[in-house]
């Protein structure tokens, strides 16, 4: 799992590309002065510098980088140094075309873009090893270098002959015999049986795109290939003599790679966050962003680092909207509230040319400090300085929501009741949103993480049950936990084979029911959940539902809501079952948010979970971080107007922000209580 990382302060800075300005030393001089004014204490350096570091094969030019790192360190600014494998130089692609990827139609890509390289290529691995080892030897001992930024935003896949051969080795290791492979992938369907492992090829639109077991295992293989390459990069750094911590920068809602596996080989998690603020109500964007923060924090159950964010507007989203005054500070403080020990930007100085020349930056093309954005960045820097003692602390969640990459891969490839709009992420977000409305911190876990630390666990649309999960959930409920499962759960095993003899597999007695059919509703079609008179949860309202409606047959469970229309009118829509010392709840349909808010409010009250604040106004987020000595309460108003709100001032002291009974528009108040 790597080492625990705490730099003793909250980092403020981001991606810096001085190689773009080596012919303008006066600009580099200004940058350091500006960084100090904005209270920037870190830069991420060298992310796309390979062609400058090694302009010709075997000829390394590190002097410019050493001078930059020295000058930054002399001015109190640390460096997170990158390995430059995210974009290879042209000379390498010209001399060794095998380093370039091959797409799923088996077409070799031309030189260009980022991450257009094969993780299996021996040449690319060797060139990366040499570069990383040389960087580690030269800069690993430097006191200004505090960590390693391994490559940049890993992603993509290669279908070249080298990767095909590695994939065949991977599946042979997984299944041992072709007979087991054929069974796991159900290859007798459409007469797709294999006789030998060397007949297997990766999925392709001009070959085999519809064998679901193959598609699922290919995704797993791509994660494992990426993981192996990350290990290769880190090993080169260690062989170069540096033991400083490593990270990779992950991305928002990134489906291609199972981040739980990648988190195991690095020392701290970091990620890049670019919300589309002001497109809808800010609290909705904040909830979405907050869930992603909590996914990252939950990967290792440690503080994470916000590696990239935009100080103003991006240039690659469909509409590049400016952040309204105060939004940068609110978004930055939200990251810290959810467990980040940094606020870092892309980019510190705006590029003069190429594809991100209009991407927002701390220092824009004008080049002065008298800009609105520079002023707001400086405000963030001052707030981070004042909150420095928060570094290393963590939210302590009593509730968890399952968000599982592999189950999502299988479900979205399944060809089931709805192939256009399953709304998995939205379903997960509804549970998350309901908990956060109450001010509860939430861990976002997968099926392999333990459940026993929580009082409530929600598992929305858990289509796949990985081996052992049923027993884990059973034990959680029997020992007193509250477990919430939804429609379209427990349908298939780890190879995407449908379970026989009833679903949700292995939990029908725990849930007290069996799913019999599931109805896919057309867009715009709705049903409803109507409360059963005298139900034990005291649910009193009727709630709209859409998209998917599960039809269940009860054994020991009781109906709390029933469907209001269609041929299944009167059948259960929400159920409760007592099992052992705990309770299991089954949400049968895709209800609107108001249902989740009411339902989770009742479950949290039943579980006797203490709320941080008695009443939270709409549009306000409340989050806690704590250590053994202190608790920090973050209160953030994501409304466009001030809100009146009672805060427990008697128990806490104000560490940041202004409060006189009102929290300002986009305002943040941080309270501290000694424990």
C-alpha positions in Angstrom: 0.0 0.0 0.0 3.0 2.4 0.1 3.9 4.9 2.8 1.7 7.5 4.5 2.3 11.0 3.1 2.0 14.2 5.1 4.0 17.2 4.0 3.1 19.1 7.1 1.2 21.8 5.3 -1.5 22.2 2.6 0.2 22.5 -0.8 -0.7 25.3 -3.2 0.6 25.5 -6.7 0.3 23.3 -9.8 1.6 22.5 -13.3 4.5 24.7 -14.3 6.2 24.5 -17.7 9.3 26.7 -17.7 10.7 24.8 -20.7 8.3 26.8 -22.7 10.0 30.0 -21.6 13.7 29.2 -21.5 14.4 31.9 -24.1 12.7 34.5 -21.8 14.6 34.5 -18.5 12.8 37.7 -17.5 9.5 35.8 -17.5 10.9 33.1 -15.2 12.2 35.8 -12.8 8.7 37.3 -12.7 7.1 33.9 -12.1 8.9 33.2 -8.8 7.9 36.7 -7.5 4.3 36.1 -8.5 4.3 32.7 -6.9 5.4 34.1 -3.6 2.7 36.8 -3.7 0.1 34.1 -4.3 1.4 32.0 -1.5 2.3 29.2 -3.9 4.5 26.7 -2.2 4.7 23.9 -4.8 5.1 23.4 -8.5 4.6 20.2 -10.6 7.5 20.1 -13.0 8.6 18.2 -16.1 5.2 16.5 -17.0 5.7 17.0 -20.8 9.4 17.7 -20.9 10.9 14.6 -22.6 11.8 16.3 -25.9 13.7 19.0 -23.9 15.2 16.7 -21.4 16.4 14.2 -24.1 16.3 16.1 -27.5 18.3 13.3 -29.1 18.6 9.7 -28.1 20.9 9.3 -25.2 21.7 13.0 -24.9 20.3 14.4 -21.7 19.9 18.1 -21.0 19.0 18.4 -17.3 20.8 21.7 -16.5 17.8 24.0 -17.1 15.6 21.8 -14.8 18.2 21.8 -12.0 18.5 25.6 -12.2 14.7 26.0 -11.9 14.4 23.5 -9.0 17.3 25.3 -7.2 15.7 28.7 -7.6 12.3 27.5 -6.5 13.8 25.8 -3.5 15.7 29.0 -2.5 12.4 30.8 -2.5 10.6 28.3 -0.4 8.8 26.5 -3.2 8.9 22.7 -3.4 8.8 20.6 -6.6 6.8 17.5 -7.4 8.9 16.1 -10.2 7.2 14.2 -13.0 8.3 11.3 -15.2 7.7 12.5 -18.8 6.3 9.3 -20.2 2.9 10.9 -20.9 4.2 12.1 -24.3 7.3 10.7 -26.1 9.6 12.7 -28.4 9.4 12.5 -32.1 12.8 10.9 -32.6 11.7 7.9 -30.6 8.5 7.3 -32.7 10.5 7.7 -35.9 13.2 5.2 -35.0 11.1 2.8 -33.0 7.5 2.8 -34.5 6.6 -0.1 -32.2 6.3 2.3 -29.3 3.1 3.8 -31.0 -0.2 2.2 -30.2 -2.4 0.1 -32.4 -6.1 0.7 -32.3 -8.9 -1.9 -32.0 -9.0 -2.2 -35.8 -5.3 -3.2 -35.7 -4.2 0.1 -37.3 -0.9 1.6 -36.1 -1.3 5.2 -34.9 0.8 8.0 -36.3 3.0 10.1 -34.0 1.1 12.7 -32.0 -1.2 13.5 -29.1 -0.5 12.3 -25.6 -0.4 8.7 -24.3 0.0 7.3 -27.8 2.4 4.6 -26.7 2.3 0.9 -26.0 2.7 -0.1 -22.4 4.0 -3.5 -23.5 6.7 -2.3 -26.0 10.2 -3.4 -24.7 11.7 -0.3 -26.4 9.3 2.1 -24.7 9.8 0.4 -21.3 13.6 0.6 -21.7 13.5 4.2 -22.7 11.2 5.1 -19.8 13.5 3.1 -17.4 16.6 5.0 -18.5 14.9 8.4 -18.3 13.3 7.8 -14.9 16.5 6.4 -13.5 18.5 9.3 -14.7 16.0 11.8 -13.2 16.1 9.9 -9.9 19.9 10.0 -9.8 20.1 13.6 -10.6 17.1 15.0 -8.6 16.1 12.4 -6.1 18.6 13.7 -3.4 17.5 17.4 -4.0 15.8 18.7 -0.8 13.5 20.7 -3.0 12.0 17.6 -4.6 9.3 16.2 -2.3 7.5 13.6 -4.5 7.3 11.9 -7.9 4.4 12.6 -10.3 4.4 9.3 -12.4 3.5 10.1 -16.0 0.2 12.0 -16.5 -3.4 10.9 -16.6 -2.9 7.3 -17.5 -5.4 5.9 -20.0 -6.1 4.3 -23.3 -5.2 0.8 -24.7 -3.1 -0.8 -27.3 -4.1 -3.8 -29.6 -0.7 -4.5 -31.2 0.7 -8.0 -31.5 2.8 -7.5 -28.3 -0.3 -6.7 -26.3 -2.3 -9.5 -27.9 0.4 -11.9 -26.7 0.3 -10.5 -23.2 -3.5 -10.7 -23.1 -3.3 -14.4 -24.0 -0.8 -15.0 -21.2 -3.1 -13.1 -18.9 -6.2 -15.1 -19.7 -4.3 -18.4 -19.6 -3.1 -17.5 -16.1 -6.6 -16.6 -15.1 -8.4 -19.6 -16.4 -5.7 -22.3 -16.7 -7.6 -24.3 -19.3 -9.5 -23.4 -22.5 -12.5 -25.4 -21.2 -12.7 -23.0 -18.2 -12.4 -20.0 -20.5 -15.1 -21.3 -22.8 -17.4 -21.8 -19.8 -16.7 -18.4 -18.3 -17.3 -16.5 -21.5 -20.3 -18.7 -22.6 -18.6 -19.2 -26.0 -21.1 -21.9 -27.1 -23.5 -19.0 -27.8 -23.2 -18.1 -31.5 -20.6 -20.9 -31.8 -17.6 -19.0 -30.6 -15.8 -21.8 -28.8 -12.0 -21.6 -28.6 -9.7 -24.6 -29.1 -6.5 -22.9 -28.0 -5.5 -19.7 -26.1 -3.6 -18.4 -29.0 -6.9 -18.1 -30.9 -8.1 -15.3 -28.6 -7.9 -11.7 -29.7 -8.9 -8.5 -28.1 -12.4 -7.1 -28.7 -12.8 -5.3 -32.0 -15.5 -3.6 -34.0 -14.3 -5.5 -37.1 -14.0 -8.8 -35.1 -15.6 -9.8 -31.8 -17.4 -7.0 -30.0 -20.2 -8.9 -28.4 -18.7 -11.6 -26.2 -19.3 -10.0 -22.8 -16.9 -12.1 -20.8 -14.1 -11.2 -23.3 -15.0 -7.5 -23.1 -14.9 -7.6 -19.3 -11.6 -9.4 -19.1 -10.1 -7.1 -21.7 -10.9 -4.2 -19.4 -9.3 -6.0 -16.5 -6.3 -6.7 -18.6 -5.9 -3.0 -19.7 -6.0 -2.0 -16.0 -3.4 -4.7 -15.2 -1.2 -3.6 -18.1 -1.3 0.0 -16.9 -0.6 -1.1 -13.4 2.4 -3.1 -14.5 3.7 -0.1 -16.4 3.3 2.1 -13.3 5.3 -0.4 -11.3 7.9 -0.4 -14.0 8.2 3.4 -13.8 8.4 3.4 -10.0 11.0 0.6 -10.0 13.2 2.8 -12.2 13.0 5.6 -9.7 13.8 3.4 -6.8 16.7 1.9 -8.7 17.9 5.4 -9.3 18.2 5.8 -5.6 15.1 7.9 -4.7 12.6 6.7 -2.0 10.5 9.8 -2.1 6.7 9.2 -2.4 5.0 8.6 -5.7 1.5 9.4 -7.1 -0.4 9.3 -10.4 -3.0 11.9 -11.3 -6.4 10.2 -11.8 -9.4 11.7 -13.5 -13.1 12.5 -13.1 -15.5 9.5 -13.5 -12.9 7.7 -15.5 -14.4 4.4 -16.6 -11.4 2.9 -18.5 -9.3 1.9 -15.4 -10.1 0.4 -12.1 -8.5 3.0 -9.8 -8.8 0.8 -6.8 -6.1 -1.5 -8.2 -3.8 1.4 -9.3 -4.0 3.0 -5.8 -2.3 0.0 -4.3 1.1 0.7 -5.9 1.5 4.4 -5.3 2.1 6.3 -2.0 -0.7 8.8 -2.3 -3.7 9.4 -4.5 -4.1 12.5 -6.5 -6.6 13.6 -9.1 -7.6 16.3 -11.6 -11.0 18.0 -11.1 -12.7 20.3 -13.7 -16.4 20.7 -12.8 -18.7 22.7 -15.1 -19.7 25.3 -12.5 -22.8 27.4 -13.1 -24.3 25.1 -15.7 -26.9 24.0 -13.2 -27.5 24.8 -9.5 -24.1 25.0 -7.8 -25.1 22.6 -5.1 -25.7 19.9 -7.7 -22.3 20.4 -9.2 -20.8 20.5 -5.7 -22.4 17.1 -4.9 -21.1 15.6 -8.0 -17.6 17.0 -7.4 -17.8 16.0 -3.7 -18.6 12.4 -4.6 -15.5 12.2 -6.8 -13.4 13.7 -4.0 -14.7 11.0 -1.7 -14.1 8.3 -4.2 -10.4 9.4 -4.4 -10.1 9.6 -0.6 -11.7 6.2 -0.1 -9.2 4.4 -2.4 -6.6 4.4 0.3 -8.7 5.8 3.3 -6.1 8.6 3.5 -5.9 12.3 2.5 -5.6 12.7 -1.2 -4.2 15.6 -3.3 -6.0 17.8 -5.8 -3.3 17.7 -8.5 -5.1 19.8 -11.1 -8.0 22.3 -11.2 -8.6 25.4 -13.2 -8.3 28.8 -11.7 -10.6 30.4 -14.3 -12.0 28.7 -17.4 -10.9 25.6 -19.3 -10.6 25.5 -23.1 -11.6 21.9 -23.8 -15.2 21.7 -22.4 -18.1 22.4 -24.8 -18.5 25.8 -23.2 -15.6 27.3 -21.2 -17.5 29.2 -18.5 -15.7 31.6 -16.2 -16.0 30.9 -12.5 -18.0 33.6 -10.9 -16.3 35.6 -8.1 -15.9 33.4 -5.0 -16.4 30.2 -6.9 -12.7 29.3 -7.1 -12.3 29.7 -3.3 -15.5 27.6 -2.6 -14.4 24.8 -5.0 -10.9 24.8 -3.5 -12.1 24.7 0.1 -14.5 21.9 -0.8 -11.6 19.7 -1.9 -9.9 20.4 1.4 -13.1 19.7 3.3 -13.4 16.3 1.7 -9.8 15.3 2.5 -7.4 17.0 0.1 -4.1 18.2 1.4 -3.6 20.4 -1.6 -5.1 22.8 -4.1 -3.1 22.7 -7.3 -3.8 24.1 -10.8 -3.3 23.5 -14.4 -1.6 25.8 -15.2 0.5 28.3 -13.4 1.5 30.3 -16.5 -0.6 30.2 -19.6 0.9 28.6 -22.6 1.5 31.0 -25.6 0.6 28.4 -28.2 -0.8 25.0 -29.1 -3.9 23.2 -27.9 -4.1 24.7 -24.4 -3.1 28.2 -25.0 -6.5 29.5 -23.9 -6.8 27.2 -20.8 -7.1 29.2 -17.7 -3.9 29.9 -15.6 -2.8 31.8 -12.5 -0.7 34.1 -14.8 -2.4 34.8 -18.1 -1.1 36.1 -21.4 -1.3 39.7 -20.0 1.3 38.6 -17.5 0.5 40.8 -14.6 -0.6 40.2 -11.0 -3.5 42.8 -11.1 -6.1 40.4 -12.5 -9.2 39.1 -10.8 -8.0 35.5 -11.2 -4.6 36.2 -9.6 -6.4 37.9 -6.7 -8.7 34.9 -6.1 -5.8 32.5 -6.3 -3.9 34.6 -3.7 -7.0 34.4 -1.5 -7.0 30.6 -1.8 -3.3 30.6 -0.9 -3.9 32.6 2.3 -6.8 30.3 3.3 -4.6 27.3 2.8 -1.9 28.9 4.9 -4.4 29.5 7.7 -5.7 25.9 7.5 -2.3 24.3 7.5 -3.0 22.3 10.7 -5.7 20.4 8.8 -3.1 18.6 6.8 -3.1 14.9 7.5 -6.6 14.8 9.1 -9.4 12.8 7.7 -13.2 12.6 7.5 -14.5 9.7 9.6 -17.5 8.2 7.8 -20.2 6.1 9.4 -22.0 5.5 6.1 -20.7 4.1 2.8 -21.9 3.9 -0.7 -20.6 1.2 -3.1 -19.3 2.3 -6.4 -17.7 -0.6 -8.2 -15.8 -0.3 -11.5 -16.0 -3.9 -12.6 -19.7 -4.2 -11.9 -20.2 -1.0 -13.9 -18.2 -2.3 -16.8 -20.3 -5.5 -17.0 -23.6 -3.7 -16.5 -23.1 -1.1 -19.2 -22.1 -3.9 -21.6 -24.9 -6.2 -20.6 -27.7 -5.5 -23.2 -30.5 -5.7 -20.7 -33.7 -3.8 -19.8 -32.4 -0.4 -20.9 -29.5 -0.1 -23.3 -29.9 3.7 -23.6 -29.7 5.2 -20.2 -29.0 2.9 -17.2 -28.1 5.9 -15.1 -25.7 4.0 -12.9 -23.7 7.0 -11.7 -26.8 9.0 -11.2 -28.3 6.3 -9.1 -25.2 6.2 -6.9 -25.2 10.0 -6.7 -28.8 9.9 -5.4 -27.8 7.9 -2.3 -24.7 10.0 -1.9 -26.7 13.2 -2.2 -29.2 12.1 0.5 -26.5 11.3 3.0 -24.7 14.6 2.3 -27.9 16.6 2.7 -27.7 15.4 6.3 -24.1 16.6 6.7 -22.8 13.0 6.9 -19.4 12.2 5.5 -19.5 9.3 3.1 -16.9 6.7 2.1 -17.2 5.5 -1.5 -16.0 1.9 -1.6 -16.0 -1.1 -3.8 -16.9 -4.7 -3.1 -13.4 -5.7 -2.0 -13.3 -3.2 0.9 -14.6 -4.1 4.4 -18.0 -3.1 5.6 -17.8 -3.5 9.3 -16.7 0.0 10.0 -20.0 1.4 8.9 -23.5 1.6 10.4 -25.2 2.0 6.9 -24.0 0.6 3.6 -25.9 1.4 0.3 -25.3 -0.7 -2.8 -27.1 0.9 -5.8 -27.4 -1.2 -8.9 -24.8 -3.7 -7.9 -25.3 -5.8 -11.1 -22.3 -8.0 -10.5 -21.6 -9.8 -7.2 -17.9 -10.5 -7.0 -16.8 -13.7 -5.2 -17.4 -13.4 -1.5 -19.5 -10.3 -1.5 -22.7 -12.1 -0.6 -21.2 -13.5 2.6 -19.7 -10.1 3.5 -23.1 -8.4 3.1 -24.8 -11.2 5.0 -22.4 -10.8 7.9 -22.8 -7.0 7.9 -26.6 -7.2 8.3 -26.6 -10.1 10.8 -24.3 -8.2 13.1 -26.5 -5.2 13.2 -25.8 -3.1 10.0 -28.3 -1.5 7.8 -27.9 -2.6 4.2 -29.6 -1.0 1.2 -29.7 -2.8 -2.1 -31.5 -1.7 -5.2 -33.0 -3.0 -8.4 -30.7 -4.7 -11.0 -28.4 -6.1 -8.3 -26.9 -9.6 -7.8 -27.6 -10.6 -11.4 -24.2 -12.0 -12.6 -21.0 -13.4 -11.3 -17.4 -12.1 -11.9 -17.4 -13.5 -15.5 -20.8 -11.9 -16.4 -22.6 -15.3 -16.3 -26.1 -15.0 -15.0 -26.8 -16.5 -11.6 -29.3 -19.4 -11.6 -32.0 -20.1 -9.1 -33.0 -16.5 -8.3 -31.6 -13.0 -7.6 -30.3 -11.1 -5.8 -27.9 -14.1 -5.7 -27.0 -15.4 -2.3 -29.0 -12.7 -0.5 -32.6 -13.6 -1.1 -33.0 -14.6 2.5 -31.2 -11.5 3.7 -33.4 -9.3 1.6 -36.5 -11.4 2.3 -37.5 -11.5 -1.4 -36.8 -12.7 -4.9 -36.7 -10.5 -8.0 -38.9 -12.0 -10.7 -38.9 -9.5 -13.6 -37.7 -6.0 -14.3 -39.5 -3.5 -16.5 -37.6 -1.0 -18.6 -39.6 2.2 -18.9 -39.5 4.4 -22.0 -38.1 8.0 -21.6 -40.8 10.1 -20.1 -42.7 7.1 -18.8 -43.2 7.2 -15.0 -44.7 5.1 -12.2 -44.9 5.8 -8.5 -44.3 4.4 -5.1 -47.3 4.7 -2.8 -46.9 4.3 1.0 -48.4 1.2 2.6 -50.8 2.2 5.4 -49.1 1.7 8.8 -45.7 1.0 7.3 -42.9 0.7 9.9 -40.8 3.5 8.4 -43.7 5.9 8.6 -43.2 6.8 4.9 -46.2 9.1 4.1 -45.6 10.5 0.6 -46.0 9.2 -2.9 -42.8 9.3 -5.0 -42.2 9.3 -8.8 -40.0 6.6 -10.3 -38.8 5.9 -13.9 -36.3 4.0 -16.1 -36.3 0.6 -14.2 -39.0 -1.1 -12.1 -38.1 -4.4 -10.4 -41.0 -6.8 -9.7 -40.3 -8.8 -6.5 -42.0 -11.6 -4.6 -41.8 -11.3 -0.9 -40.8 -14.1 1.5 -40.1 -12.5 4.9 -39.8 -8.8 3.9 -42.5 -6.3 4.4 -43.6 -3.8 1.8 -43.2 -0.1 2.7 -44.1 1.4 -0.7 -46.1 -0.3 -3.5 -46.3 0.6 -7.2 -49.1 3.0 -8.1 -49.8 2.0 -11.7 -49.4 -0.5 -14.6 -50.1 -4.2 -14.4 -47.9 -4.4 -11.3 -49.9 -1.9 -9.3 -49.8 -2.9 -5.7 -46.6 -4.9 -5.9 -43.7 -3.9 -3.6 -41.6 -0.8 -4.6 -39.7 -0.5 -1.3 -39.2 -3.3 1.2 -37.7 -3.9 4.7 -36.5 -7.2 6.1 -35.2 -7.9 9.6 -32.2 -10.3 9.4 -30.2 -11.2 12.5 -29.4 -8.0 14.4 -29.8 -5.7 11.4 -32.1 -4.7 8.6 -32.0 -5.0 4.8 -33.9 -2.6 2.5 -34.6 -3.1 -1.2 -35.3 -0.2 -3.4 -37.2 -1.7 -6.4 -37.2 1.3 -8.7 -35.3 4.4 -9.9 -37.0 7.0 -7.6 -36.5 10.7 -7.8 -34.2 12.5 -5.3 -37.0 13.4 -2.9 -37.6 9.7 -2.1 -33.9 9.2 -1.3 -33.8 12.3 0.9 -36.9 11.1 3.0 -35.9 7.4 3.1 -32.3 7.9 4.1 -33.3 10.5 6.7 -35.4 7.8 8.4 -32.7 5.1 8.2 -30.0 7.5 9.6 -32.4 8.3 12.5 -33.0 4.6 13.1 -29.2 4.0 13.1 -28.8 6.8 15.7 -26.0 8.5 13.8 -25.2 11.9 15.2 -25.5 14.7 12.8 -22.9 17.5 12.8 -25.5 20.3 12.5 -29.1 20.0 13.4 -30.6 21.8 10.4 -28.7 22.4 7.1 -30.3 24.9 4.6 -30.7 23.9 1.0 -27.6 24.5 -1.0 -25.2 24.2 2.0 -22.5 21.5 2.5 -21.3 20.4 5.9 -18.2 18.3 6.1 -15.8 17.2 8.9 -12.1 16.4 9.1 -10.6 15.2 12.4 -7.5 14.0 14.1 -7.1 12.6 17.6 -6.8 16.1 18.9 -9.2 18.2 17.0 -12.3 18.3 14.8 -12.7 20.7 11.9 -16.2 21.5 10.7 -16.4 23.0 7.1 -19.6 24.8 6.3 -20.0 25.9 2.7 -22.8 27.9 1.1 -23.1 27.0 -2.6 -26.1 29.3 -3.1 -25.9 32.6 -5.0 -27.3 34.4 -2.0 -26.3 34.5 1.7 -28.1 32.0 3.9 -29.0 32.2 7.6 -27.8 29.2 9.5 -27.3 28.3 13.2 -23.8 26.9 13.8 -22.5 25.5 17.1 -20.2 28.4 17.9 -20.2 27.6 21.6 -18.5 24.3 21.0 -16.1 25.5 18.2 -13.8 28.4 17.5 -13.8 30.1 14.0 -10.6 29.1 12.1 -11.6 30.6 8.7 -14.3 32.8 7.3 -16.8 35.3 8.6 -19.9 34.3 10.5 -22.6 36.4 12.3 -25.5 34.0 11.8 -25.2 34.2 8.0 -22.9 32.3 5.6 -22.0 34.5 2.6 -22.7 33.6 -1.0 -20.2 30.9 -2.1 -18.8 31.4 1.4 -16.8 29.0 3.6 -16.6 28.9 7.4 -14.3 26.5 9.1 -14.8 25.8 12.8 -12.4 24.0 15.1 -13.1 22.0 18.2 -10.5 20.5 20.5 -11.1 16.8 21.4 
